[in-house]
Each structure stands twice: as C-alpha cells, then as structure tokens.
Amino acid sequence: MGVKTVLPSYELGFYALVVTCAVVYSGSGIFEASRDSMNRKAFRDGIKPGWHYFGRKMDVADFEWVMWFTSFRNVIIFALSGHVLFGKICSMTVPQHRAVVYMLYGVLAVLGSMGLVYLMVILSHCLVLYSVALAKQKWLCYVAGLCCLASFKVEPFSSWQGGEVLGFVTGAFDLQDVLFYGGSSFTIMRCMSFALESSERKEGIYSIFDLLKYNFYLPFFFFGPVMTFDQFHAQVSTRELRRKDDEMRNIRVHALLHAGAIIAVDIFFHFFYILTLPSDLKFMNRLSDWSLAGLAYSNLVYDWVKAAVMFGVINTIARLDHLDPPQPPKCITMLYVFAETHFDRGINDWLCKYVYDHIGENHDNVMKELMATIATFAVTTLWLGPCEIVYIWSVFNCFGLNFELWVQKFFQLEPFTKLEAKMSAAMSRRIRAVFGAANFWAIVLYNILALNSLEFALLVTKRLLLTGFPVSTLSIWFITYCGVQLIKERERVLALEEEKCNKAKVE
C-alpha cells in the first residue's frame, strides 16, 4: 500500500493526544526522579552546579557536549572564525585558489594545536594510501585503508602510536586524546575515499595535492562529517561561486537555531538528568516502567540532538564556503526502520557507497544483503573501536537490518499479498504501523546499550518485556503505534509536497 494512504483526521487527533499525554506523564516521572536525586552521592561526578539563574544543579555527564560548548568553546570558535575570515577573503579575491587557502589554514591549525609529530603521522598515512591508490586496485585500497584504521583502533598499535605521538604534543590539555583519535580516524576514512575514487577514474589519477586539500579542510578534519572525495573535489573546484536565492538567510536561520538548541539543551539538563540517572541501577529500579521507557527513549533523542547540533555548526561553516555538506542525521523520533537509522550521515553515506551498496546492490537478495550488512558492521566496529559493547551493538543492529528484509520477504508471499489486497488502504497502514511500533523499540533497545550501558539496556528490556507484561508492554506498544502513525502521516504530507514540486518543475 502506498505512502499516500490517508487516515481520518479524528483518528490522527486521537493518536496525537495519546502520544502527548504519554510524553507528559513519562517526563513528569523523570523530572521527579531528577529532583529527588540531585544530592545523591552516587551522582556526584555527573551532576554539578549549573546556571545560578535556576538555582539548580545540571547534568554534565556527557564529556563531548561539555567539551564542545563549555570547556573549549572559545578555542573552537576562534579556530573556525579564522577559517571563515581567511576563506571569505580568498573567495572574494582569488576563488580559484580557495581550496589551497583552506588546506594551508588547516595544516597550520593542526600544527599549532597538536604539534609537528602528529602532523607527520597524518601526512605519512596520507602518503601511504596515496601510494596504494596509484595501483588502481580496489581490494588493495580496502586492505591498506583498514590496516591503517586498525593501527589507531586496535591494541597494541593504538596505544603505541597514540602514546608516542601524544608524548610529543606541544602543551598539555584535555582535548588532546579526542583530537588525536578524531583527526586520525577521519583522515583514514577520507584517504580511503580518495583511493577508491582514484581507482575508478579511467584516465590518470588525482594528485597528492588534491588529497591534502581534501583532508586538511579544517571544519571536517577533527570531528567530521565525512564528505566523499568525489563530492568535495567537484564542489571545491568550482570557480564561479554563486549562492541560491535566500541561501544566506537560510544559513543565518540555521545558525540561530543551532545556538538556540545549545541553550535549550543546557536548560533541559538543569531539570532532567537523563544521562546521569542510568548510572545507578538501584535507583533505576524505583522508577515506573513508563519513566524507564521515557528515559531510554530520551537518551536516543538527546544523542540525535547532539549530533544534529555538532554537525549543524560545522555544516554552517561549510555552507559559508560554498559547499553542500552531508545533512544532519534523521531525527530518531521519525524512525521506525533499521535501514534509516544512523547518527552520522557522513559515515553512513561513506559506508553505503563503498561497502553496503557495493556488496548488497539493490538490497533485494537475502544472501547479498546478509553479506553486505556483515561487511558494513565489521567496518563500523573497526571505526568505533573494537570492544565488547561495540561487538554486541554491531551484532544486534546487523540482525535487525537483516530481520527487516526477512519479514518483508515473508509477507510478500502470495497468501499475504492476496490478503492485503482485500483490505482497505487504511487498514493496511494500521497493521504495518503495529509492526513498525515493535521495530521502533527494537531500534531503541539495540542502540541504548552503546549510548549508555549494557546493564541499563538489559534493565529496560526486562522491565518492558518481562516484569511489565502485559500491562506496561501492551500500553507502551500502543502508544508507540500512535507515534508511528503520526510519523507515517508526516511522510504522507512530505510525499504530496514533493509530488507538487515535481509537477511544478515539469510545467
């Protein structure tokens, strides 16, 4: 049945009312738990004094958020402001050389922040993968690239390489480890993209200068997102720099939205300790099933907000440089299928282009899909850093992605297709939403173990599926069903708008 299937407005209104009441009820439970646990000794490291305007402590358990927007906020703003300033001057005077200016500024920024030894390590990896690209053998590019990535992610190589380099880093600050492994890992992914694109080029090969311009673009260097080489090279080589109508207005609006989101998250952390609460499982056992489910869900929503803001800030800088970077990830609230689940659209696009789509092709064959997902999550495991929790996360999400296809193939058998053909389109949409609701919670539980902890994920699973059965299980499933129907309605509206735009273009 098509995505344009419509449901009665009163039914959609009922679904919206149910979801709203459930969110308010669950949120009130989390708020009360946060208020009661503000002064617990177990939460001493995760809850610190906040803004004096509120007179409350705030959740500071997320190192990345604190690093980006508190501890090193001024340093990051200074570095990116310099990039924008020099890039703007170059774009106005010698636009044909702007990529060179971006590269030089990036090299100087890396040299100034991490030292000469780190810069030499990065350049050596670039040189190795450029040399491999000269052979124009894809398999060799994959082997060399994954071996280079393993040297930063797998023991004992990562400790040796990291320890040797960080020992020579100029100065000492808490951001060193993050910058080291972030810049190194993203460098390998970019170099692999360069090597694979070079191997597909029919005539000649890109120069090492092209690789350095691609790798040392500062906004993407340390924290991503990854932009595949073919896209970056085509966009940065454009000499005629023209902006679309209202593009600068959209950039300013997005910048203000990101600033507002940062403030909103900080305010939220004064009243909801969603990151610190799961660290005390004894305290978690006191919460109701509804509050526990809301806490698990809110952890995923927060991780999406963090990724959207972090990549959104970087993307704003890239758009000022006349680039079209990867978009922020799709909101977790809008997801109910594993195929669309990701928290980094740049890495997702990279994996899809060079691994998942390359092996799985049209993703219609069960065996090819199995091989594609295993290969994709194997690379992802290496990218994240092999450890027990990453292995578990990869296995569950790999299974979820394949199970979706198996279920889809099963219900495409003749008896089920005939049965669905006899149904109304609205009833078919309702039945599909029931399965989508179950899938939604599979996505939440499979990912919360990596974002929080395995123990917390097991506790939520036990409470929702075992001790909470049948009341909590079925009621939360029904509420999620209502949410999935609202998602489907949004998809229907977007499909109609897209159809109108396409018709307007044709006319």
N, C-alpha and C positions, 0 to 999 in steps of 0.2 A: 504494500500500500504506500502511496506517495506521501512525501513530507508535507504536502499542502492540505492534508486532511484537517478539517475544522471541527471543533467541538462546540457545544452550546456555551454561550457567554456565562450563563448562570453556573454551569459546571466548573468553568475555569475560575470564576469568582470564588466558588466554594473551595477549590484547591488552594487558591491564594490565601484565603482566610485560615485554612488549616495549617499551612506552612508558616504563616506569620505568627499564629498563636504558639506553635511548637517552638519556633526560634526564641520568642519572648520567654516562654516557660523554661526552656533549657538555659538560656542566657541568665535568667534570674538565679538559677541554681549555681552557675559558675561564679556569678558576682558574689553571692553569699559565701561560697567556699573561699574565694579570694579575700574577702573581708575578714573572715574568721582565721585565715592562715597567715595574715600579714606579718605577725610577730613570731611565727614558729621558728625554732632553732634550725630545723631541717632545711628551711628555705633561706637561711641567712646569706648564702652566696648568690642566690638568684634574684632576691628582692632587695633593692637598695633605695635610699631616699630619692624621691622624684622631684618634680617641679614644686616649688614652695607655694605656688598659687593654689594647688589642690590639697596640700597638706596630707598627702598620701605617699606611700612608697610605690615604686614601679617595678615591673618585671624586666630584668636586664640579662636574662639567661641566654639570649641569642648573641653570641660574640660578633657574628657578621654584621648584624644591624647596629650594634653599639660602635663597632669599628668604623663603619661607613658614615654614620650620621652623628657621631658624638666624638669619639677619640681622635680620629684622623680626618674629620670633616674639613677643616681648614686647609690641610695639606692637599687633599684630593681636589678641593675647589681651586686652589692655587695652580695645581698642575694642569687641570682641564681648562682653566681660564687662559693660561698661557698658550695652550694648544689652539683654542678658539681664536685668540688675538692674532697669533702668527699665521694661522690658516686663513683668516679673513683678509689680512694684508696681502698675502700671496695670491688669494683668489681674485682680488681686485687688480693686482698689478701683473703677475705672470701666472695665469691659471693653468698653463700647460705644464708648469713645474710644481704644482701644489703637492703632488704625491711625494716629491723629493723633500719638500719642507716638512711634511708630516713625518717622514722617515727620520730626518735629522733631529727633529724635536723629540721624537720617541726614543731614539738612541741616547740622546743627552739625558732625557728624563730617567731612563733605565740605568745609565751610568751613574748619575748623581744619586739615585735612591738605593741602588743595590751594589754598586762598585764594579771595577774592571773585571774581576774574576767571573762574576755572574754573567756579565755581558759576553765574555769569551766563551763560556759554556753554551750560551744560547746561540752564538754565531757558529760554534763548532757543530751543533746539531743541525743548524740550517745548512751548513756546508755538506755534511754527511748525506742528508736527504736530497739536496740538490744534485750531488754526485750520483745517487741512486736514480734520480729522475732522468739522467742522461741516457740510461739504458732503455727507457721507454717500455719497461716490463711491469705490468700492474702488480703481479704477485710479489715482485721484489720490493715494490713501493710499500705494499701492505706489511711484509715481513720486517723491513727496515724501520718503518714508522712505528709498528707495535713494539719492536725491540727497544727503540728509543723511549717510547712512552713507559715501558716496563722499567727502564733504568731510573725513572723518577717515582714509580709507584710500587715496585716490588722489592722486598728486602733480599739481600743486604745492600743492593745497589742504591736504593733511595737514601738510606741512612749515610752511606759513604759519600755519595755525590752531594747530598744536601749538607752534611756536616762539613765537608771540605770547602764548599762554596760559601756557606754562611759564616764560616770561620774567618773569611777574608772580606766580608761585607763591611763597608765603611760605616762606623757608628753602630748603635745598638737601639732597636726599637721593636715593639711587639708585633709590628706588621710584617717583619722580615719573612717569617715562615709562610704566611699567606701569599705574599708577593712572589716568593721563590717558587712555590709549587703551582700557584695560579699561572704565572707567566710561563713557566716551563711546560706545563701541560697544554695550555692553549697554543704555545709555539709548535709543539709536535703535531697537533691537530691541523694547524694551518699549513705546516710544511707537508703533511701527508696530502692535504687537498691540492697544494701546488704540484706535488709529484704526480698525483693521479690525473690532474687536468693536463699536465705536460705530456704524460704518456698517451693521452687521447688526441693530442694535437698532431695533425697529419704532416705539416711542414715545419721543421725546425723545433726549437724548444724555447721556452721563456728564459730570460736571463736571470742570473742570481740577483741582479739589481731589482727585478720585478718581485722576487721573493722577499727581499729585505724591505721593500716599500710596503708589501702586504703584511709582513709580520710585525713591523715596528710602528704600526698605526696605533698611537698611544691609547685612545679610548677603548680599544678592543684588547690591548696587549695583556693586561694582568687578569681581568675578570670577564673577558668575553663581551658580547656573544661572538661565536664563531660565524664568520661570513665566508662562504666558499670562495675559492680563488677566482673562479670564472666571473662571479658576480662583482667582486671587489675590483678586479682588473678592468672590467668593462666600464664600471661607474667612475673609477678614479681617473681613467684615461680620457674621459670626455672633456673637450676643450671649451665647448660652448656651455657655460653654466647659466641655466635658466630655471627659474622657480615657477611652479604651478600657481594658479590663482589661489589666493588665500593661504599659501603654504606657510609663510612667516606667521600669519595669525594662528594657524593650527599648531605651529611649533611653540609659540608663546602660551597658548592654551594648555598644551600638554605639559609644558614646564611648570605652570601654575598648579595643574592637577597633581603632578608628582610632589611638589612642595607641600600641597595640602594633604596628600596621602601620608607623607612623612610625619607631619604634625598630628594627623588623626591617629596614626598607629601609636605614637608616643603617648597620646592622651588615653587611648584604649588600654595600654599597658599599665596605667595607673589604677584601673578598675577591674581588669580581667587578667589574672596571672596564668594564662593558658600554657605558657612554656615551662614554668617552674612547678606547677601543681602535679603534673605526671611523674615527677622525680620521686615522690613519696607515695608508694603503692598502698601503704597502710591508710594514709589519708584518703586515697582514691576510693578505697573500699567503702567509705562512708557516703560517697555521693550516690545519688539516684542513677538508675540506668539512663534516664533522659539526659542528665547533666554529663554523664560519662560519654555518651554518644556525641553530645554537642561539643565536648572538649576535644574529642578525636577529630571531629569534622573541622573545628575552628583551627586546629593545628595545621591542617592542609590548606585551609583558606589563607591563613597567615603566610605560609611558605609561598603561596602563589602571589600574594600582595608584595612580599619582599622581592621576589624575582621580577615582578612587573615594575616595581619602583626602581630597583637597581639597574635593570636593563633599559628601563624607560629613560632614566637620566642619561645613560651612555648613548642611547639611540637619539636623544635630542641633540647631543653634541654632533653625532654622525650626520644627522639631517641638516645641521648648520653647515656641514662640509659637503653638502650636495650628494650625500649617499642615501641609499634606501636600505637600511639595516634590517635584520630579522626582527619581526614583531615580538612583543612580549607574549608569554605563554597564554593559552586559552584558560579562562577562569575555571577553577576546579568545580565551582558551582554549576557550570554549564556542561559538565562532562558526565557521561554515563556509559561510555565505551572505552575499552583499553586502548584502541587504535589511536585515539586522540589525546591520550594522557601523556603530558610531558611538562617539565618545569623550566626547561631551557630550550627555546625554539631553535636557537642556533645549532646546538649539539644535535637536536632532533633532526633538523634538516640535513646536517652532515651525515648522520647515521643512516637516514633514509636514502640519501643519494648514493653513498659509497658502499653501503652494506645491505640494508633491508630491502630496498627496491632492486638493487643489483642482483640479489640472490632470489628474492621472492617474486620478482617480475610483476605480474598483475595480482598477486596475492589471492589466487583462486584455487591453487593446488595445495592440498593439505600437507604433503611432504615437503614441498618447496617452502611453504610458509613456516613449517617447523624448523627447517634448516636456517631460514632467514632470521627467525626470532632468536634461535640459539646463538648464531653468529653475532647478531646485534647486541644481545645482552652480555655476551662474552667480552666484546669490545667495551661496552658500558661498564662492566665490572672492573676491567683494567683501568678505564678512565677515572672511575670513582676511587680506586684503590682497593685491591683485594683484601677482604677481611670477612669474618663470619656473618656479620649483619648484611653486608653487601651481597654475599652469596645467597642468603635467604631471600633478600629483596628481589634479586635477579630471577631466581627460580620461580617465585610466586608470580611475578609480573610476566615472565615468559609463558608460564602456564595459562595465565588469564588471557593473554593475547591469542594463544592458540585455541583455548577453550571457546572463545567467541566465534572463531571460524568453524569449529566443530559443531557448535549449536546451530549456527547459521546453515551449514550444510545439511544437518539433520532435519531442520524444519523446511528445507527446500525440497524434501522428498514428496513424491506425488500425493500421498494421502493428506499431508498437512497443507500443501498448496491448494488442493481442492476444497478443503475445509475453510481456509482463509478466504477463498474466492466467494464462498457462500455468505460470508459475514459482511456487515456494513464496514465502510472505511473507518468510521469512528470506533467501532468495537475492536477492530484490528489494532488501532492505535492504542486503545486501553490495554489490551493484552500484552502488546510489545512494551508498554510502559511498566507493567508488572515485572517483566524480566529485566528491564533497564534499571529498576529500583534495586533489585538484588545485585546487579552488576556494579551499581554505584557504591554500595557498601563494600563490595569486594575490592574496588579501587581504593577506598578509604583505608581499609584494614591492611591491604598489601603495602601501602605506601607509608602508613603511620609508623611502621616498625623501623623504617630507615630515617624518618624525620624526627622521631622521638626515641623510642626504645622498643626492643623486642618484648620486654616484660609488660610494658603498658599496652602494646598491641594484643598480647595474649589475654590480659585482663579485660580489655574491651570486648574481645571476641567471646570470652567465656560468659561475660555478663549479658551480652546481647543474644547469644545463640543458645546458651545452656540454662544458667540460673534465671534469666529473664524470660524464658519461654513459658507460655505462649504470649502473655500479655504484652511485655515490652517488645519482643521480637516482631509480632504482627503489627503493633501500633506504629513502631518506628518504620517498618516496611511500608505501611500505608501512607505515612507522612512523606516518605521518600518518593513513593509513587506519585503523590500530588506534586512534589517538586519536579519530577521528571516530566510530568505533563506540562508544567509551566515552561520547562526548557524546550520541549517539543513545539509549544506554541510560539516561542521566540524564534525557533528555527523556521517555522512556517511563515512568520511575518518577514523574516530576512530573505527567504526564498522568493516571496512575492515581490519584495522591493528589488531584488536582483533581476527578476524577470522583467519588471517595468523598466529598469535601467538598460537592459539589453535591447528591449523593443525600441526605446528612445534612440539608442545608438544606431540601430538599423534604419530607422526612419530618417 
